[in-house]
Amino acid sequence: MSIYLKKDGMQMLLVALLTAIAGEFKIMPFSGEVFRIGLGSSAFLLCLLLLKHLPYVLTGIVTGISVILFRTCEDAVVLGGKFESNHALQVHFSAALYYVVFAAILSFMKYTLHRVHPLILGTFISVADLLSNESELLVRSLIFHLPFMYPGQWLVIVVTAVVRSFFVVGIYSSISISQMRELHAEQQKHLEHLLSTNSGLYGEVFYLRKSMNTIEQITAKSHDLYGKAGKAGDREVARSILEITQQIHEVKKDSQRILAGLLKLFDKETAPDMRLSEVLEFVVRSNKKYSGMLGKKIQFHMQLQTDYGTLQHIPLLTVLNNLVANAVEAVEEQGAIRIEAHEREDMTILIVADNGDGIAEQEKALVFEPGYTTKYNIEGIAATGIGLSHVRDIVESFGGRISLESSPGKETIFAVELRTDVIRKGE
């Protein structure tokens, strides 16, 4: 707590010092040098708007005292032997009062300043500025026995209050917009990372679910084998098979717990939706980065003839990211990739096309089979080759289908067809 209080104290002193210095840039609109219009009030207002955590009234008091001391010291240096401390304090007390009154009025809207419209904020601050100036003039007139108003004084004060209030609000709004843009960019970056992670995780969950079915079948067969061994009178073998069956069952239960936890990440009831256009834009952005990482110059063309909200954005991202990443890898040093989305009757068609080397006719029947690959590393070791089989299984799990059109020297086109009512969010 003491650290925060110390930090606030230092910030209040900094505001006070900045205001006192800025106040020296001034004009004297009326007779004498008692009332001035300077940049101090503008600097003070901007600091209050940017540092809403500070106690406004206390900050106004500290600033007022600092202004009195700063201007009194300035008079002592300038006037030399003619300096009178009592007169200086009287002269500058009314100016200090301005900051206290101004801060007190602003404190009534302290926690809503950032939520109101700039026009309303500017109007409120103009009124606060006007009342604070009038307080300063009233005290000045009482101390020096001067008239409260000079001819034309109201017009000058009102115009000054409105101009500098809206000027500072404009600066504050510009700073706020800049901060919001930075925050939005950071949130967008975080969201893209989260979507990329979730789309990859979705694929792993999909295969874990398939593995669960396999484990279930193995457990059933193992238990059946245990029964046969028991009937054959081979108790030792039967006991070993039973132990294996129990271990497989434990693996299945552990896998079920893991799967249940992972599936919560893709809960349709709590998951936010995305529009189809946002899905495609994300795929393009992420694969632009991927192509740049590979040192390839690839032009991406997105053609969107339909758009709607979908709760199935994670599986769609998984499918499209896989297809587009394959297209990026298929293109040599430079080329083009086309991504389309359109509707045909009750189907949504997603197209990923590239102008790479193409796929030979005899290989088309193999590309969706597990283990098929045309990618090898520098040691000649093949990649896992599960990508397109992965894509096909996900598409088919939604009742859709995927097709391929390609031949060497021509555009390679992957077309994914999904029922619109399956992936479209009800509107």
C-alpha positions in Angstrom: 0.0 0.0 0.0 2.8 2.4 0.9 4.4 1.8 -2.5 1.2 2.9 -4.3 0.8 6.0 -2.0 4.4 7.0 -2.7 3.8 6.5 -6.5 0.6 8.6 -6.3 2.4 11.3 -4.3 5.2 11.5 -6.9 2.7 11.8 -9.7 0.8 14.6 -8.0 4.0 16.5 -7.5 4.9 16.0 -11.2 1.4 17.2 -12.2 1.8 20.3 -9.9 5.2 21.1 -11.3 4.1 20.7 -14.9 1.1 22.9 -14.3 3.1 25.6 -12.7 5.6 25.7 -15.5 2.9 25.6 -18.2 1.1 28.4 -16.5 4.0 30.8 -17.3 2.9 30.6 -21.0 0.1 33.2 -20.6 -1.8 36.2 -21.7 -3.3 39.0 -19.5 -6.7 39.8 -20.9 -7.7 42.4 -18.2 -6.1 45.3 -16.5 -3.2 44.6 -14.3 -1.4 41.2 -14.0 -3.7 39.6 -11.4 -5.8 37.5 -13.8 -4.1 35.5 -16.5 -5.0 32.9 -19.1 -2.3 30.4 -19.5 -1.5 26.8 -20.5 -1.4 25.7 -16.9 -5.1 24.9 -16.7 -4.9 22.9 -20.0 -1.9 20.9 -18.7 -3.7 20.3 -15.4 -6.9 19.1 -17.2 -5.0 16.7 -19.5 -3.1 15.3 -16.5 -6.4 14.7 -14.6 -7.9 13.0 -17.6 -4.9 10.7 -18.1 -4.3 10.0 -14.4 -7.8 9.1 -13.2 -6.5 7.0 -10.4 -5.2 10.1 -8.5 -7.4 11.8 -5.9 -8.6 14.8 -7.8 -9.3 17.2 -4.9 -5.9 16.5 -3.2 -4.2 16.9 -6.5 -5.9 20.3 -7.0 -4.7 21.4 -3.5 -1.1 20.3 -4.1 -1.2 22.0 -7.5 -2.6 25.2 -6.1 0.1 25.3 -3.3 2.8 24.6 -5.9 1.5 27.4 -8.2 1.6 29.9 -5.3 5.1 28.9 -4.3 6.4 28.8 -7.9 5.0 32.3 -8.8 6.1 33.8 -5.5 9.6 32.6 -6.0 9.5 33.9 -9.6 8.4 37.3 -8.2 11.2 37.3 -5.7 13.8 36.8 -8.4 12.3 39.4 -10.8 11.4 42.1 -8.3 14.5 41.7 -6.1 14.4 44.3 -3.3 10.8 45.4 -4.1 9.4 42.0 -3.4 6.8 41.7 -0.7 5.9 38.2 0.3 2.4 39.1 1.7 1.4 40.9 -1.5 2.7 38.0 -3.6 0.7 35.5 -1.7 -2.4 37.6 -2.1 -1.9 38.0 -5.8 -1.4 34.3 -6.5 -3.9 32.8 -3.9 -6.9 33.3 -6.3 -5.0 31.5 -9.1 -4.4 28.6 -6.8 -8.0 28.5 -5.8 -8.9 27.9 -9.5 -7.1 24.5 -9.5 -8.8 23.4 -6.3 -12.3 24.3 -7.5 -11.7 22.9 -10.9 -10.5 19.5 -9.5 -13.4 19.4 -7.0 -15.9 19.8 -9.8 -14.3 17.2 -12.0 -14.2 14.8 -9.1 -18.0 14.4 -9.5 -17.6 12.8 -12.9 -14.2 11.2 -12.2 -15.3 7.6 -12.8 -17.5 8.4 -15.9 -15.2 10.7 -17.7 -13.9 8.0 -20.0 -17.4 6.7 -20.8 -19.2 9.8 -21.9 -19.3 11.2 -25.4 -16.5 13.7 -26.1 -19.1 16.5 -26.8 -20.7 15.9 -23.4 -17.3 15.7 -21.7 -16.2 19.0 -23.4 -19.4 20.7 -22.3 -19.1 19.6 -18.7 -15.4 20.6 -18.5 -16.2 24.0 -20.1 -18.8 24.6 -17.3 -16.2 23.5 -14.7 -13.6 25.8 -16.2 -16.1 28.7 -16.3 -17.1 28.2 -12.6 -13.5 27.9 -11.6 -12.5 31.1 -13.4 -15.5 32.9 -11.7 -14.3 31.7 -8.3 -10.8 33.0 -9.1 -12.3 36.4 -10.1 -14.5 36.6 -7.1 -11.7 36.0 -4.7 -9.5 38.4 -6.6 -12.1 41.1 -6.4 -12.5 40.6 -2.6 -8.8 40.7 -1.9 -8.0 43.7 -4.0 -11.4 45.5 -3.7 -11.7 45.5 -7.5 -14.9 45.2 -9.6 -16.0 41.5 -10.1 -16.5 42.0 -13.8 -14.8 44.1 -16.4 -16.6 45.1 -19.7 -16.4 42.1 -22.1 -15.0 39.8 -19.4 -17.8 37.2 -19.7 -17.3 36.7 -23.4 -13.6 36.2 -23.1 -13.9 33.8 -20.2 -16.6 31.8 -21.8 -14.8 31.5 -25.2 -11.5 30.7 -23.4 -13.2 28.0 -21.3 -14.9 26.4 -24.4 -11.9 26.5 -26.7 -9.3 25.1 -24.3 -11.7 22.5 -22.8 -12.6 21.1 -26.2 -8.9 21.4 -27.4 -7.8 19.3 -24.4 -10.6 16.8 -24.8 -9.6 16.4 -28.5 -6.0 15.6 -27.4 -7.3 13.2 -24.7 -9.6 11.5 -27.2 -6.7 11.1 -29.7 -4.6 9.5 -27.0 -7.4 7.2 -25.9 -8.1 6.1 -29.5 -4.4 5.4 -30.0 -4.3 3.3 -26.8 -7.4 1.5 -27.9 -5.9 0.7 -31.2 -2.8 -0.7 -29.6 -4.9 -2.7 -27.2 -7.0 -4.0 -30.1 -3.9 -5.0 -32.0 -2.6 -6.8 -29.0 -5.9 -8.6 -28.4 -6.1 -9.5 -32.1 -2.6 -11.0 -31.9 -3.6 -13.0 -28.8 -6.8 -14.1 -30.5 -5.0 -15.3 -33.6 -2.5 -17.2 -31.4 -5.4 -18.8 -29.5 -7.3 -19.7 -32.7 -4.2 -21.2 -34.2 -3.6 -23.3 -31.1 -7.2 -24.4 -30.9 -7.4 -25.4 -34.5 -4.3 -27.5 -34.1 -5.6 -28.9 -30.8 -9.0 -29.7 -32.5 -7.2 -32.1 -34.9 -5.5 -33.9 -32.0 -8.9 -34.2 -30.2 -10.4 -35.6 -33.4 -7.8 -38.3 -33.6 -8.0 -39.0 -29.9 -11.7 -39.6 -30.3 -10.9 -42.0 -33.1 -8.3 -43.7 -30.9 -10.9 -44.1 -28.2 -13.0 -46.2 -30.5 -10.0 -48.4 -31.4 -9.2 -48.8 -27.6 -12.8 -49.8 -27.0 -12.6 -52.5 -29.7 -9.3 -53.8 -28.4 -10.7 -54.0 -24.9 -13.7 -56.0 -26.1 -11.5 -58.4 -28.1 -9.0 -58.8 -25.3 -11.8 -59.7 -22.9 -13.3 -62.1 -25.4 -9.8 -63.7 -25.7 -9.6 -64.0 -22.0 -12.9 -65.9 -22.0 -11.7 -68.3 -24.6 -8.4 -69.0 -22.8 -10.3 -69.7 -19.6 -12.6 -72.2 -21.4 -9.5 -73.9 -22.9 -8.2 -74.4 -19.3 -5.1 -72.3 -19.7 -5.4 -70.3 -16.5 -2.0 -68.7 -16.6 -2.6 -67.3 -20.1 -6.1 -66.3 -19.1 -4.8 -64.4 -16.1 -2.2 -62.6 -18.2 -4.8 -61.6 -20.8 -7.1 -60.4 -18.0 -4.3 -58.2 -16.6 -3.7 -56.8 -20.1 -7.4 -56.1 -20.5 -7.5 -54.3 -17.2 -4.5 -52.2 -18.2 -6.2 -51.3 -21.5 -9.3 -50.4 -19.6 -7.3 -48.0 -17.4 -5.8 -46.4 -20.5 -9.3 -46.0 -21.9 -10.5 -44.3 -18.7 -7.5 -41.9 -18.6 -8.1 -41.1 -22.3 -11.8 -40.4 -21.6 -10.9 -38.0 -18.9 -8.4 -36.2 -21.1 -10.9 -36.1 -24.0 -13.7 -34.8 -21.7 -11.4 -31.9 -20.6 -10.3 -31.1 -24.1 -13.9 -31.1 -25.4 -14.8 -28.3 -23.0 -12.6 -26.0 -25.2 -15.0 -26.6 -28.1 -18.3 -26.4 -26.2 -20.9 -24.9 -28.6 -22.9 -23.4 -25.7 -20.1 -21.2 -24.5 -17.9 -20.8 -27.6 -18.2 -17.4 -29.4 -19.1 -17.5 -33.0 -17.1 -16.1 -36.0 -18.2 -15.1 -39.4 -17.1 -17.1 -42.4 -15.3 -14.0 -43.7 -13.3 -13.8 -40.4 -12.3 -17.5 -40.7 -11.0 -16.9 -44.3 -9.2 -13.7 -43.3 -7.5 -15.5 -40.4 -6.4 -18.3 -42.7 -4.9 -15.8 -45.2 -3.1 -13.8 -42.5 -1.5 -16.9 -40.9 -0.4 -18.4 -44.2 1.0 -15.2 -45.4 3.3 -15.3 -42.4 4.0 -19.0 -43.2 4.9 -18.3 -46.8 7.2 -15.4 -45.7 8.9 -17.8 -43.2 9.6 -20.2 -46.1 10.9 -17.3 -48.2 8.2 -17.6 -50.8 6.5 -14.7 -52.7 2.9 -15.8 -52.8 -0.2 -13.7 -53.7 -3.3 -14.6 -51.8 -6.7 -13.9 -53.4 -9.9 -14.2 -51.3 -13.3 -14.4 -53.0 -16.2 -14.3 -50.7 -19.7 -14.7 -52.2 -21.4 -15.7 -49.0 -21.0 -14.8 -45.3 -22.7 -15.8 -42.1 -21.9 -16.6 -38.5 -20.7 -20.1 -37.5 -20.0 -21.9 -34.3 -17.9 -24.4 -36.2 -15.0 -22.0 -36.8 -12.4 -24.2 -35.2 -13.0 -27.3 -37.4 -13.2 -24.9 -40.4 -10.0 -23.3 -39.5 -8.4 -26.7 -39.1 -9.5 -27.8 -42.5 -8.7 -24.6 -44.4 -5.4 -24.0 -42.6 -4.3 -27.5 -43.5 -5.3 -27.1 -47.2 -3.8 -23.6 -47.6 -0.5 -24.7 -45.8 -0.3 -27.6 -48.2 -0.8 -25.1 -51.1 1.9 -22.8 -49.7 4.3 -25.8 -49.6 3.3 -26.9 -53.2 4.1 -23.5 -54.7 7.8 -23.1 -55.6 9.5 -19.8 -55.0 6.5 -17.6 -56.1 2.9 -18.2 -57.1 -0.7 -17.5 -56.2 -3.3 -19.2 -54.0 -7.0 -18.6 -54.4 -9.5 -19.1 -51.5 -13.2 -19.0 -52.2 -16.5 -19.4 -50.3 -19.9 -19.5 -52.0 -23.2 -21.3 -51.6 -24.9 -23.7 -54.1 -28.4 -24.7 -53.1 -28.1 -26.0 -49.5 -24.3 -26.5 -49.6 -21.5 -24.2 -48.7 -18.5 -24.7 -51.0 -15.0 -23.8 -49.9 -12.3 -23.7 -52.5 -8.5 -23.7 -52.1 -6.5 -23.5 -55.3 -2.9 -23.0 -56.1 -0.7 -22.8 -59.2 2.0 -25.2 -58.0 3.3 -28.3 -59.8 0.0 -30.1 -59.6 -0.7 -33.8 -58.7 -0.3 -36.6 -61.2 -3.4 -38.6 -62.2 -2.2 -41.8 -60.7 -1.6 -40.2 -57.3 -5.0 -38.6 -56.9 -6.5 -41.7 -55.4 -3.8 -41.8 -52.8 -3.6 -38.3 -51.5 -6.3 -38.8 -48.9 -4.8 -42.0 -47.6 -2.9 -42.0 -44.2 0.8 -42.1 -44.8 0.7 -40.6 -48.3 3.2 -37.7 -48.8 5.3 -36.0 -51.4 7.3 -34.1 -48.8 10.8 -35.2 -47.7 13.3 -33.4 -45.6 17.0 -32.9 -46.5 17.9 -36.4 -45.2 15.2 -37.9 -47.5 12.9 -38.9 -44.6 9.2 -38.6 -45.4 6.8 -36.4 -43.5 4.0 -38.0 -41.5 1.5 -37.5 -44.4 -1.6 -37.4 -42.2 -2.7 -33.9 -43.3 -5.1 -34.6 -46.1 -6.5 -37.8 -44.5 -7.0 -35.6 -41.4 -8.9 -33.0 -43.5 -11.1 -35.7 -45.2 -12.1 -37.3 -41.9 -13.1 -33.9 -40.3 -15.1 -33.0 -43.4 -16.9 -36.3 -43.4 -17.6 -36.1 -39.7 -19.8 -33.1 -40.6 -21.5 -35.0 -43.4 -19.6 -33.3 -46.1 -17.1 -34.3 -48.8 -13.9 -33.1 -50.3 -12.8 -33.4 -53.9 -9.6 -32.8 -55.9 -9.0 -31.5 -59.4 -5.4 -31.4 -60.5 -2.9 -32.3 -63.2 0.7 -31.4 -63.8 1.1 -27.8 -65.1 -2.5 -26.8 -64.1 -4.2 -25.3 -61.1 -4.7 -27.7 -58.2 -8.1 -27.3 -56.7 -9.4 -28.7 -53.4 -13.2 -28.3 -53.0 -14.9 -28.8 -49.6 -18.7 -29.2 -49.6 -20.5 -28.8 -46.3 -24.2 -28.5 -45.6 -24.9 -24.9 -44.8 -27.4 -25.7 -42.1 -24.8 -27.8 -40.3 -22.1 -25.0 -40.0 -24.3 -21.9 -40.1 -25.3 -20.4 -36.8 -29.0 -20.0 -36.5 -30.0 -16.3 -37.0 
